[in-house]
């Protein structure tokens, strides 16, 4: 366990960050799953509606530093391609 005040503070900060990051990751993954489910069903209208909010969530997750920028770009590219292949 931590022996210094600064180390104790670090532990508190890390715990807060971990929870915050987990929330952001969960939100992003859920949005992606919903969009991919719509694509799998072939529901073009729903997929189009879900695309923009999902891309926004992916962008925000990368902007906060939870995921790498290149991973965000790759994910967005694949989602856009999947939705565009429906129509």
Backbone as CSV, one residue per row, in Angstrom:
resi,resn,N_x,N_y,N_z,CA_x,CA_y,CA_z,C_x,C_y,C_z
1,UNK,0.833,-1.189,0.000,0.000,0.000,0.000,0.873,1.246,0.000
2,UNK,0.268,2.368,-0.333,1.012,3.625,-0.463,1.516,4.116,0.889
3,UNK,2.737,4.653,0.885,3.331,5.174,2.105,3.422,6.691,2.111
4,UNK,3.212,7.331,0.978,3.320,8.783,0.876,1.967,9.389,0.528
5,UNK,1.794,10.636,0.922,0.545,11.326,0.596,0.344,11.414,-0.906
6,UNK,1.433,11.685,-1.612,1.331,11.823,-3.067,0.922,10.497,-3.711
7,UNK,1.423,9.386,-3.166,1.063,8.078,-3.707,-0.397,7.756,-3.408
8,UNK,-0.878,8.151,-2.239,-2.284,7.939,-1.889,-3.188,8.746,-2.820
9,UNK,-2.773,9.977,-3.105,-3.537,10.818,-4.030,-3.564,10.194,-5.419
10,UNK,-2.419,9.692,-5.851,-2.342,9.024,-7.156,-3.319,7.858,-7.230
11,UNK,-3.411,7.090,-6.172,-4.328,5.950,-6.147,-5.768,6.433,-6.302
12,UNK,-6.111,7.501,-5.593,-7.469,8.059,-5.703,-7.737,8.551,-7.124
13,UNK,-6.777,9.258,-7.694,-6.950,9.789,-9.045,-7.095,8.662,-10.069
14,UNK,-6.271,7.651,-9.910,-6.297,6.531,-10.848,-7.634,5.806,-10.790
15,UNK,-8.154,5.635,-9.585,-9.446,4.963,-9.433,-10.551,5.758,-10.124
16,UNK,-10.548,7.074,-9.945,-11.547,7.919,-10.594,-11.439,7.821,-12.109
17,UNK,-10.211,7.908,-12.595,-9.993,7.854,-14.052,-10.428,6.521,-14.632
18,UNK,-10.105,5.445,-13.906,-10.457,4.116,-14.395,-11.976,3.999,-14.547
19,UNK,-12.723,4.470,-13.544,-14.185,4.418,-13.623,-14.715,5.259,-14.777
20,UNK,-14.155,6.459,-14.916,-14.583,7.354,-15.986,-14.306,6.727,-17.353
21,UNK,-13.117,6.160,-17.502,-12.751,5.537,-18.775,-13.627,4.327,-19.075
22,UNK,-13.941,3.536,-18.043,-14.801,2.371,-18.251,-16.180,2.799,-18.720
23,UNK,-16.709,3.880,-18.149,-18.014,4.373,-18.572,-17.996,4.792,-20.039
24,UNK,-16.956,5.502,-20.415,-16.849,5.967,-21.799,-16.704,4.783,-22.766
25,UNK,-15.898,3.798,-22.379,-15.711,2.627,-23.240,-17.014,1.839,-23.374
26,UNK,-17.722,1.676,-22.265,-18.981,0.930,-22.291,-19.988,1.630,-23.190
27,UNK,-20.064,2.954,-23.055,-21.000,3.728,-23.874,-20.661,3.577,-25.351
28,UNK,-19.380,3.656,-25.675,-18.951,3.539,-27.066,-19.246,2.140,-27.606
29,UNK,-18.887,1.125,-26.851,-19.102,-0.244,-27.319,-20.581,-0.542,-27.527
30,UNK,-21.419,-0.051,-26.617,-22.864,-0.281,-26.743,-23.412,0.366,-28.006
31,UNK,-22.979,1.584,-28.273,-23.436,2.287,-29.475,-23.003,1.539,-30.725
32,UNK,-21.765,1.054,-30.732,-21.255,0.318,-31.887,-22.036,-0.980,-32.074
33,UNK,-22.328,-1.665,-30.973,-23.078,-2.917,-31.062,-24.471,-2.689,-31.632
34,UNK,-25.139,-1.616,-31.198,-26.471,-1.302,-31.723,-26.411,-1.049,-33.226
35,UNK,-25.410,-0.292,-33.649,-25.270,0.018,-35.067,-24.969,-1.244,-35.867
36,UNK,-24.066,-2.064,-35.369,-23.724,-3.302,-36.087,-24.910,-4.263,-36.142
37,UNK,-25.730,-4.261,-35.099,-26.925,-5.112,-35.101,-27.897,-4.649,-36.181
38,UNK,-28.056,-3.340,-36.311,-28.937,-2.796,-37.351,-28.411,-3.153,-38.737
39,UNK,-27.098,-3.095,-38.904,-26.486,-3.456,-40.190,-26.700,-4.939,-40.467
40,UNK,-26.529,-5.764,-39.445,-26.689,-7.209,-39.620,-28.123,-7.577,-40.001
41,UNK,-29.082,-6.830,-39.466,-30.482,-7.071,-39.813,-30.833,-6.526,-41.188
42,UNK,-29.963,-5.688,-41.732,-30.227,-5.087,-43.036,-31.156,-3.899,-42.945
43,UNK,-31.310,-3.347,-41.761,-32.206,-2.204,-41.534,-31.462,-0.901,-41.851
44,UNK,-31.580,-0.464,-43.096,-30.816,0.695,-43.551,-31.254,1.986,-42.862
45,UNK,-32.540,2.152,-42.636,-33.053,3.381,-42.028,-32.511,3.549,-40.608
46,UNK,-32.604,2.504,-39.806,-32.105,2.559,-38.429,-30.597,2.755,-38.407
47,UNK,-29.897,2.066,-39.296,-28.440,2.183,-39.352,-28.026,3.616,-39.674
48,UNK,-28.729,4.236,-40.614,-28.423,5.625,-40.971,-28.669,6.569,-39.793
49,UNK,-29.740,6.305,-39.051,-30.056,7.146,-37.894,-29.028,6.996,-36.783
50,UNK,-28.531,5.779,-36.604,-27.580,5.514,-35.524,-26.148,5.900,-35.878
51,UNK,-25.864,6.040,-37.166,-24.483,6.262,-37.596,-23.874,7.534,-37.022
52,UNK,-24.534,8.661,-37.197,-23.942,9.935,-36.771,-23.701,10.012,-35.258
53,UNK,-24.696,9.645,-34.423,-24.437,9.672,-32.982,-23.316,8.717,-32.559
54,UNK,-23.234,7.575,-33.228,-22.189,6.603,-32.891,-20.808,7.149,-33.244
55,UNK,-20.682,7.763,-34.411,-19.405,8.352,-34.804,-19.003,9.456,-33.837
56,UNK,-19.974,10.203,-33.376,-19.718,11.273,-32.419,-19.196,10.717,-31.098
57,UNK,-19.791,9.628,-30.643,-19.348,8.996,-29.397,-17.931,8.465,-29.541
58,UNK,-17.630,7.862,-30.694,-16.274,7.345,-30.936,-15.271,8.498,-30.925
59,UNK,-15.630,9.600,-31.575,-14.756,10.773,-31.593,-14.487,11.309,-30.193
60,UNK,-15.558,11.418,-29.394,-15.408,11.952,-28.042,-14.552,11.033,-27.171
61,UNK,-14.701,9.729,-27.364,-13.909,8.772,-26.604,-12.426,8.937,-26.934
62,UNK,-12.120,9.157,-28.198,-10.729,9.373,-28.602,-10.224,10.722,-28.096
63,UNK,-11.070,11.727,-28.155,-10.678,13.065,-27.731,-10.320,13.090,-26.244
64,UNK,-11.001,12.281,-25.460,-10.728,12.216,-24.031,-9.501,11.355,-23.720
65,UNK,-8.953,10.713,-24.742,-7.746,9.923,-24.544,-8.000,8.507,-24.072
66,UNK,-9.248,8.063,-24.139,-9.573,6.709,-23.695,-9.104,5.690,-24.735
67,UNK,-9.275,6.032,-26.014,-8.747,5.197,-27.088,-7.831,6.050,-27.955
68,UNK,-7.006,5.401,-28.726,-6.063,6.093,-29.602,-6.813,6.684,-30.794
69,UNK,-6.318,7.775,-31.307,-6.951,8.443,-32.439,-7.049,7.564,-33.665
70,UNK,-6.004,6.774,-33.907,-6.032,5.891,-35.073,-7.077,4.787,-34.922
71,UNK,-7.274,4.309,-33.697,-8.305,3.295,-33.474,-9.679,3.895,-33.748
72,UNK,-9.874,5.144,-33.334,-11.145,5.822,-33.580,-11.382,5.961,-35.085
73,UNK,-10.358,6.383,-35.803,-10.489,6.561,-37.251,-10.794,5.236,-37.935
74,UNK,-10.116,4.190,-37.517,-10.326,2.862,-38.100,-11.745,2.371,-37.825
75,UNK,-12.198,2.544,-36.593,-13.542,2.114,-36.212,-14.599,2.872,-37.004
76,UNK,-14.439,4.190,-37.087,-15.391,5.009,-37.829,-15.430,4.603,-39.301
77,UNK,-14.269,4.371,-39.866,-14.188,3.989,-41.267,-14.942,2.682,-41.520
78,UNK,-14.759,1.719,-40.635,-15.415,0.424,-40.803,-16.923,0.542,-40.629
79,UNK,-17.346,1.396,-39.698,-18.785,1.557,-39.485,-19.440,2.237,-40.686
80,UNK,-18.798,3.278,-41.198,-19.328,3.989,-42.368,-19.411,3.032,-43.563
81,UNK,-18.373,2.230,-43.750,-18.356,1.275,-44.850,-19.492,0.254,-44.702
82,UNK,-19.695,-0.214,-43.484,-20.757,-1.217,-43.246,-22.128,-0.630,-43.558
83,UNK,-22.358,0.602,-43.124,-23.667,1.229,-43.361,-23.850,1.533,-44.846
84,UNK,-22.806,2.013,-45.498,-22.926,2.360,-46.923,-23.095,1.118,-47.794
85,UNK,-22.632,-0.035,-47.308,-22.770,-1.261,-48.107,-24.216,-1.788,-48.093
86,UNK,-25.038,-1.237,-47.197,-26.440,-1.664,-47.154,-27.231,-1.147,-48.358
87,UNK,-26.922,0.089,-48.761,-27.745,0.706,-49.791,-27.059,0.863,-51.031
